[in-house]
Amino acid sequence: MNGSTLQKTAADCADELPGAQLEHPFGPDWEVYKVRGKVFMLMTEVPGRPVVILKADPGEAHALREQYSHITPGYHMNKRHWITLEGGEDVDKEMVEELVTDSYRLVVAQLPNAQQPVEPRTYGTGTRAAP
């Protein structure tokens, strides 16, 4: 997947997430996706390369960086909690959608329960919460 397809796939996924909003607080070169005012995804170009910056569980972020050459520490973000995803041959649509949804769920889980637009432990996992 190339960089522009990567960003389109990530944006399309983010647009479908409940309560997600696109903002440009850092100017037109940065697309910032938030849920209830909290950032879960950023998109920009790092010297000519389109990238997607996502929140990730620290243990998973480390494993992803070890496994994939197109995943690096978060650009201009906390390197332990954020990853940067670039387009590449080992990056596919399912991976992008999963990483975007995981980032969203991590941020939603930090919101007060009354502000959570979805149940973060089960949203997007294919399972349902008990009634």
Order of alpha helices (4+ residues) and beta strands (2+ residues): alpha-beta-beta-beta-beta-alpha-beta-beta-alpha
